[in-house]
Amino acid sequence: MTTTKPGLRPANPNFSSGPCAKRPGWSPEALKNAPLGRSHRAKIGKAKLEQAIDLTREVLQVPADHRIGIVPASDTGAVEMAMWSLLGERGVDMVAWESFGEGWVTDVVKQLKLADVRTIKAPYGELPDLASIDFDRDVVFTWNGTTSGVRVPNGDFIPADRKGLTICDATSAAFAQKLDFQKLDVVTFSWQKALGGEGAHGMLILSPRAVARLESYKPAWPLPKIFRMTSNGKLIEGIFKGETINTPSMLCVEDYIDALNWAKSIGGLEQLVSRADSNTRVISDWVAKTPAVDFLATVENTRSNTSVCLRFADPAVANLDDAGQQAFVKGFVALLEAEKVAFDIAGYRDAPPGLRIWCGATVETSDVAALMPWLDWAYATQKAALKAAA
């Protein structure tokens, strides 16, 4: 590693894990057909919302018998909507291995205060024992741990003949990893993740089994208006045809449609997954020849291809206390931001100190490749500063 600055810079330095980089070639011109100043309930507004739902189904390859709805408050709103509406009919297994999964555990235990809850956890960098999950119970889990860089490798651990519902937070997996919709009864994600859309809107996908639960089970607690999906014991079908519960931003809807059309134009889901895999492969190759850095995810086939999390393995940094490691990371990312070669790549605040580089499909592989020498430079520079301060 050298303290000499590299010559080539990423064309797009945006590697944030949310909101994520816009699709290649994006400009505000993409939003020119947004029906601004019009009601979302007008014919044009409803048509746009229906188009967003239809394109989601096409690009994500969602089965025809699954409902897709646009809901408030991003992925968080979609997960909360599902948990408050569906849980309580039977016991629930809460599966967590990073901060967002832990958040869902907290909501179920301390807010919903369900009596029969099992928590199945693992530390950052690892998956819990998936074989210990009881699928006769409801199960809540994240497909891809955004803050740990650890994902489930596939849906094989979920039995087809399960009795409970599976509620899957897929916000950093959708459009970059293949979701097994036959094994998932509720899938949630947000627009600002893998397709680089804008914030505040969530997506909720329900299997026929989830719909049956909604229509047969009424929670013991009151539901706020923005969570209600049934009326007189029947699903409000309009929610899943573009009749949103609250007012969406038609500008954001237009941007999401643009991202979906881009995804179609490059070859759909297969190409989105391939692009994310290619981006992550660049980092894997760099880590393999860089002893100072390693993946936070300990098992290769559970490593995320979107929110790639790294830790500093060099004992000179790894043996620092938490505050010292945090200071090292802060200085490291500040160097890159000052050079305008990488923004927002520090690890999540609750995760172990390290880096988190978004590698989803809207990121160009050439930009990830251009970033790697800058990581070498930043490490050498920051380590030299650490030695000088010792």
N, C-alpha and C positions, 0 to 999 in steps of 0.2 A: 504494500500500500504506500501511496505517496501523497505528500501535501501539495503537489503540483495539480492545479485545476485541470480537469478534462477539457477538451476542445468542443465536443459535441454536447448540445443540450436537448432535452426532450422538447418537442414542438408544443406539447401540451403538458404543463407541470401539475395538472390537477389529478391527484391520486387519493382524494378523500374517500372514505368509506360511507359517506352519506351526508349531504347530497353528493352524488357521484358525478364523474365527468359526463358532459353532454356527448351525444353521439358524434362521430367524426363528421366534419363539414357543417355542423349545426350553426345557425345564425338566427337572429330575431325574425328574419324573413320567413322562417318556417311557421310562424304564428300568424301570418297575415290573414288567414281565413277564419280566425277565431271569431265567434259571434258575440263580440263584446257589446255590452249594453242591452243584451237580449235576455229574456227569462230562460232559465234552464228547463222550464216547463213548456216553453214554446216549441213548435214543431222542429225548428232548427236545432234548439238546444237538446231536445230529447234524442234527435237523430244522431248528434255528436256523441252523446253518452252511450247510446246503443252501439255505435260504431266502435267506441273504445272497448266495450264488453265483447263484441264479436271478434275484434282483432286479438284481444287477450286470449280468447278461446282458441283461435287459429294458431297463434304463435306459440303459446304454451302447451298446445295439444291437450286441452282439457276435454274430457269426455262429454258427449252431448247431454247426458242426463245429470250433469252437475250444474248448479246455479252459480252465476258470477254476479256479484254486486259491488258497486262503488260506495264506500262508506266513509264517514268522517274520521279525522284525527290519525291519519297515516296507518302504519301497521299496528301501532299501539292500540288505536281505536278498534281496529278489526279484531285483534286478539281479545281485548276486553269485551267486546260485543259478543264474541263466541263463548267466552268463559262464563259471563254473567247470564247468558241466555240458555246455555246447554248443561252446565255442570250442576251437580247436586242430585241427579237421578240415581246415581250409584257412586261407589268410591272412586277416587281418582289417583293416579300415579303422576306426580310432577317430576319431570326429568330435566336436570339442569347441569350444565358444565361451563357456564360463563354468565356474565352479568344480566343479560336480558332474560335468560331462562330463570335466573334467580329472582328477577323481578316478578315473573309470573307466579313463582312459588309464594312470594310475599303477598301478592294480591289474593291468592286463593286461601292462604292460611290466615292472614290478618285482616283482610277486607271482607271476603265472602264468608270466612270463618267456617268452612266446611268441616264436618265432624270426622270424616273418613278420608284422610289424605296421607299418602306415603310420598316421601321425597327421595328421589334416587339421584345422587349427585356425583360429580367428579371434579377434580381441580382443573384449573386452566391448563390446556395442552393435552388433556385426555378425554376420552369418552367414558361414561359410566358403563356398568355391566348391563347391556341391552337385554340380555337373556333373563335378567331379574324382573323385567317389567311384566305386569299381569294385565293382559289385554282383555280379560273379562271386566276390567275396570276401565273408566275413561283414562286417556293418556294425553298429557300436554307436553310438547317438546319442540325445540328448535331444530330445523333440518341442518342449518349451517350456523355455528356459533360466531356471530359477527365480531365479537370482541376477543375471541380466543383463537380463531382460525381453524377450528375443529368442526368437522361435519360428519354426519352419518354417511357411510359409503354407498348405501342404497336402502331400499325399503324392505329387504328380505327378512328383517327381524320382526316385522309386523305380520301376524297371521291373517289369512284371508277370512277365516271363520271367527274373527274376534266378536265379542259381545259388546264391548264398550266402544266409544267413539275415539278416534285419534284427531287431536287438534294440533296442527303443525304451523308454527311460525316459520315461514319460508322466505322472509323478506330479503335476505342476502344470498338466497339460493335460486329463487325464481329467475328465469331467463339466463342462467349460467350453469345450472345443474338440472339433470332430468329428475323431475318429481314423479313418484309412483302414485298417481291419483287413485288407483284402485285400492291402495292401502291407506289413503288419507281421507278423512271425513270432513275436515275443515282445513283449508289452506289460506293463509293470510300473507300479504306482502304490501309494499308501498311503492309509489311511483319513483321516488327519488333514489332508489337503489340501482339495481342492475341495468336499467335502461336510461339512467341519468335524467329522469323526469323531475318535476317540481314537487315540493313537500305538501303535507296536510291532507292528502287523500290516500285512503287505504283500499285494498281489494280483499273481498271475502268470497271464497269458493266453497260451496256446500255440496256434499254428496247426498244421494237420496236417503241414506241412513241418518244423516244430520237433519235433513228436512223432516223425516219421520219423528225424530226426537223433539224437534221444535213444536210439532203439531200434537204430540201426545203428552208432553211434560210441561208443567208450569212451575217455574222457580218459586221458592217460598218468600223471596224478597222482591220488593218493587223494582221495576226496570225504568230507567230514564228514557225519554222519548227516542233519543238517538240510538238506543240499543234494541228497540222493539222491532221484531221481524215477523210477528204474527198479529192477526186480528180475529177475534172470536174463534181462536183455535186453529186458524188456517194461515199458511204462509202468505205474506204480502208479496205477491208475485211481481208487482211493479218495481220493487227494489232491485230486482234482478233483470229488469228490462230498461234501466236507465232512469227510473223515477226515484231519485236519491232522497234520503231522509231529510237532509239539510242542503243548503245551497252550495254547490261546488263552484270552483273557479273555472269558467269556460276557457280562460287563457291556459290554465294548467291542463285541462282536458285536451286542448289542441296540441299542446306539447307532448302529452302522452301518446296521442294518435300519431304524431310525427315520428316518435321513437319506435312505435310498433310497426309503422310502415317501413322505416329503415330496417328493422329486424327482418321483415318479410323480404325486403329487396336483396339482402345479402345471403338468403337461404334459410331463414327461419331458425328454429331452436337448435338444430344440429350445428349450424355455423356460430351461433352465440356461444354454445358450450365450447366449441373448438377454439374460438378466439380467447376465451377466458383460460382455457387449458394452455394455450400457447404463451400467454402472458405469464402464467405461473411457472411454466417450464423455464423461462428465462431466469426467474429468481432461483429456482431449484438448481440450475446449472451454476449460478453465481455462488450460492450457499455451499455447494459441493467443493468449491475451490477456495472458500473463505473461512478458515478455522475460527475466526473471531465471531462469527454469526451462525445461528442455527434456527430452525423452525421452532416455534412454540409448541406446535402439534407434534407429539412424539412418534406417531405412527403414520407412515407415508400415505396409506389409502384413506386416512381420515383428514388429510390436510385440505383446507379450503382452496378453491381456485378463484375466489373473489376477494375476501378479506384475509389477505396473507399476513400472518403475524409472525414476527421474528424476535428473537432474544439475543442479547450479547453473551456469547459463550466464553470470550476471553476472560481468564481469571482476574485480570487487572480491572475489569469492569464488573464481572459477575460476582466478585467477592466484596464489592462495595455494599454498604447498607442500602436500604430502600431509597432513602433520601439522596444518597450519592448516585445511585443508578438513575433516579429520576432527573437529577441535575445533568448527568451525562447525556441522557436522551434529549433533554430540553436544549442543551447546547448543540447537539448533533442536528436536530431538525431546524434550529435557528440558522445554522450555516447554510442549509439547503434552501430555506425560504429567502434568505438574504440574496442568494444567487438566482432566485426565481427558477429553480430546477425541480422542486418538489414541495407541494403544499399539503399540510394536514396529514402527515404520515406518522405522527407519534401514536403509540399504542393507546388504547382506551384508558380512561382515568382509573378504572377499577381493576384493570388487567395488570399483570406483571410488567415492569418497565421494559420497553422495547419499541419496535416499529410495527406499523400496520399499513400495508400498501395495497390499495384497491386494484384488482386485476380483472374486473368484470369486462364484458364484451365491448363496452364503449371506449375502453382504453386501447390505444394502438400498441402492438407488440414492439414496434420500433422505439416508442417512448420509454417502455420498460427497459429495453436494452440500453438506451442512452442514459438511463438513470443509474445503472449499476456502477459505472466508474465513479460517479459522483458520490455514491455511498462509500466506496473505498476512500475517496478523498476526505469526506466528512469524518469518517472514522479515524483516519490517520491524523487529521487536524485536531480533532477533539481529544484523542488520546495524548497527543503531544502537549496539549494544554493541561491535561490531567497530570502528566508527569511534571510539568513546570510548576504546578501549584503544590505538588507534594513536598 
